[in-house]
Amino acid sequence: MVHEVIQVEALTALISTLNSSVDRLVKKVEELERKKDEDVVYNLADLARILKVTPRTLYTWRANGFLPMNEIGGTPYITKVRFLSIIDGNPKMQKGGVQ
């Protein structure tokens, strides 16, 4: 009986250690995913395809300050992280929203 209790305690300690390791691994993967999203950029063609709107709509949104974009060499772009934060804050841009 004592031997079985010791085995159960050892297993419990091992499970606790494994849970801790899994938690750290999940956090690391989430962090890497966020960093990966920071490297993704969209141009106007990408946004038109993703949002299913015309380029004219995108130009209007940019002109009204609704869709702030940066430019490199005259080409407008937006990072995925910034784009997602804009969508999260604006129901009109979310699927099924009113345009």
C-alpha positions as CSV (number, residue, x, y, z in Angstrom):
1,M,0.0,0.0,0.0
2,V,2.8,2.5,0.9
3,H,4.6,1.6,-2.3
4,E,1.4,2.4,-4.3
5,V,1.0,5.8,-2.5
6,I,4.6,6.7,-3.4
7,Q,4.0,5.8,-7.0
8,V,0.8,7.9,-7.1
9,E,2.7,10.8,-5.6
10,A,5.5,10.4,-8.1
11,L,3.0,10.3,-11.0
12,T,1.2,13.4,-9.7
13,A,4.5,15.3,-9.5
14,L,5.4,14.2,-13.0
15,I,2.0,15.2,-14.4
16,S,2.3,18.6,-12.7
17,T,5.8,19.1,-14.3
18,L,4.4,18.1,-17.7
19,N,1.4,20.5,-17.4
20,S,3.8,23.3,-16.6
21,S,6.0,22.4,-19.6
22,V,2.9,22.3,-21.9
23,D,1.8,25.7,-20.6
24,R,5.2,27.2,-21.4
25,L,5.2,25.6,-24.8
26,V,1.7,26.9,-25.6
27,K,2.7,30.4,-24.6
28,K,5.8,30.2,-26.7
29,V,3.9,29.1,-29.8
30,E,1.3,31.9,-29.3
31,E,4.2,34.4,-29.0
32,L,5.8,33.1,-32.2
33,E,2.4,33.3,-34.0
34,R,2.0,36.9,-33.0
35,K,5.5,37.7,-34.2
36,K,4.8,36.0,-37.5
37,D,1.7,38.1,-38.0
38,E,3.8,41.3,-37.5
39,D,5.9,40.3,-40.5
40,V,2.8,39.8,-42.8
41,V,1.8,42.9,-44.9
42,Y,-1.2,43.4,-47.1
43,N,-1.4,45.7,-50.2
44,L,-4.7,47.0,-51.6
45,A,-5.2,44.0,-53.8
46,D,-4.9,41.7,-50.8
47,L,-7.4,43.8,-48.8
48,A,-9.9,43.9,-51.7
49,R,-9.8,40.1,-51.9
50,I,-10.0,39.6,-48.1
51,L,-12.7,42.1,-47.5
52,K,-14.5,41.4,-50.8
53,V,-14.8,45.1,-51.6
54,T,-13.7,47.1,-54.7
55,P,-10.4,48.9,-54.8
56,R,-12.5,52.1,-55.0
57,T,-14.0,51.4,-51.6
58,L,-10.5,50.9,-50.2
59,Y,-9.4,54.2,-51.7
60,T,-12.4,55.9,-50.1
61,W,-11.7,54.3,-46.7
62,R,-8.1,55.5,-47.0
63,A,-9.1,59.0,-47.9
64,N,-11.5,59.2,-45.0
65,G,-8.9,57.9,-42.6
66,F,-10.9,54.8,-42.0
67,L,-8.1,52.6,-43.3
68,P,-4.7,54.1,-42.4
69,M,-1.9,52.6,-44.5
70,N,1.8,53.3,-44.9
71,E,3.5,53.6,-48.2
72,I,6.8,52.2,-49.5
73,G,7.8,53.3,-53.0
74,G,4.3,54.7,-53.6
75,T,2.7,51.3,-52.8
76,P,0.3,51.4,-49.8
77,Y,0.4,48.5,-47.3
78,I,-0.7,47.6,-43.9
79,T,0.6,45.0,-41.4
80,K,-1.6,42.1,-40.6
81,V,-1.5,43.0,-36.9
82,R,-2.7,46.6,-37.6
83,F,-5.3,45.4,-40.1
84,L,-6.8,42.9,-37.6
85,S,-6.9,45.6,-34.8
86,I,-8.9,47.8,-37.2
87,I,-11.3,45.1,-38.1
88,D,-11.8,44.1,-34.4
89,G,-12.7,47.7,-33.6
90,N,-15.1,48.2,-36.5
91,P,-18.1,45.9,-36.9
92,K,-18.8,47.3,-40.4
93,M,-15.7,45.6,-41.7
94,Q,-16.4,42.2,-40.0
95,K,-18.1,39.4,-41.9
96,G,-21.8,40.2,-42.3
97,G,-21.4,43.8,-41.3
98,V,-23.0,46.7,-43.0
99,Q,-20.9,48.5,-45.6
